[in-house]
């Protein structure tokens, strides 16, 4: 049995503070999110930024005072350098596709929804054979992707073979858009796409590339993207430091992707 599976059924704690109630089902990702927040809440108390009387809530939502204190704590402890123009130009050149306007993608998908209480490890094991089936089909079925979408997809589009029509990045959740736009791939993507809705098998049918934007016109957005990357890196390092000094039970923090940053 894996740590992720165990985390759903046992009480996870940070320095003795419970992150879930006994028998309460929480996904591994939600437990990691709560653990990171609790590490920061306790660090804010230790730094004198938050009253010792502030307590962790049962629903994982921090108090307004704790949120303000955590913000002050991060402002004090995270070193987030301002990106240089040279770094911004390199980033723009490497991610030119992400700064196109008018880019559109015609796609279809098969959604395996993740709902509260779902065992993500077991779900992924169920998704993988379907994923391999549509990527490596034997050619006997006329449209194996559409057949699989009608059979498996938890999205209403499954009735139509998973067809999503033409999409712009504004039509999609940000984490979904990052996987679709700014790339050249056509066909079934070689990776599962993770979003707030679940796991997606995605096929890109057509692309309209849109118009490239000059560095000068998107300099601000590029600098913001680099600042965000630097912030996430600094936050991960700080959380690792806090976790190393804490008693962590029932949750695997190293598996956290971008804690507190969605």
C-alpha positions, 0 to 999 in steps of 0.5 A, a space after each residue: 500500500 502506498 503513502 498516497 493510499 494511506 493518507 486518505 485513511 489516517 490522520 495526518 499531522 504537522 507538529 501534532 496539529 491534525 490536518 483531517 479528522 479520524 476517518 475523514 477522506 482527503 485526497 493526497 493533494 489536499 492533505 499536502 496543501 493543508 500541510 503546507 499551509 499549516 507549516 506556514 501558519 505555525 512559522 508565522 506564530 513562531 515569528 511573532 506575526 500571529 497570535 498563539 491563540 490562532 488555531 487551525 480550522 477543521 475545514 482547512 481554511 485559515 483565518 483572516 489574521 493567519 492569511 495576513 501573517 503568512 503573507 508577511 512571513 513570506 515577504 520577510 523570508 522569501 528572496 524573489 529577485 527581479 528578472 533581468 531584461 536578458 533573462 526575460 528575452 531568453 524566456 520569450 524566445 524559448 516560449 514564443 508560442 505562449 505569447 501568440 494572440 488568436 491561437 486556436 486549437 480544435 480538440 477532443 478529450 476523455 475526462 476521468 473526473 476526480 471527485 472527493 474521496 476518489 483514490 487517484 492512484 487507482 484512477 490512474 491505473 484505470 486510465 492508463 489502458 484506455 490511454 494506451 488503447 487510443 494511442 496505440 490502436 490496431 486500426 480495426 475500429 473506425 474511430 477508437 478515440 470517439 468510442 472510448 470517449 463515449 464509453 469512459 468520459 465523465 464529460 457531457 462531450 463524451 456523447 459526441 466522441 469527446 469533441 470540444 470544438 475550437 478552443 482559445 486559451 480563454 475557454 480553458 482552465 489555466 492548467 489545461 490551456 498550458 498543455 494545449 497552447 504554445 505547442 506544435 503537437 497534433 494527435 493524441 498527446 503523449 501525456 495525460 493532462 491533469 486539471 482541477 476536473 481530473 485526468 484527461 486524454 487529449 487529442 489535438 485535431 487541428 491548430 491555428 497558430 495565431 500571431 506572434 507578439 514582439 518582446 516589447 509588447 509582452 515584456 510585462 507578462 514575461 517578467 511576471 511569469 519569471 517572478 512567479 517561477 522564482 516565487 514558487 522556487 523560493 516557496 518550495 525551498 522555504 517549505 522544505 526547510 520548515 518541514 525539515 524542522 517539523 514533525 510531519 505525520 501521514 503526508 508526503 510533502 516531497 510530492 507537492 507540485 506547486 504548494 499554495 500556487 494554483 
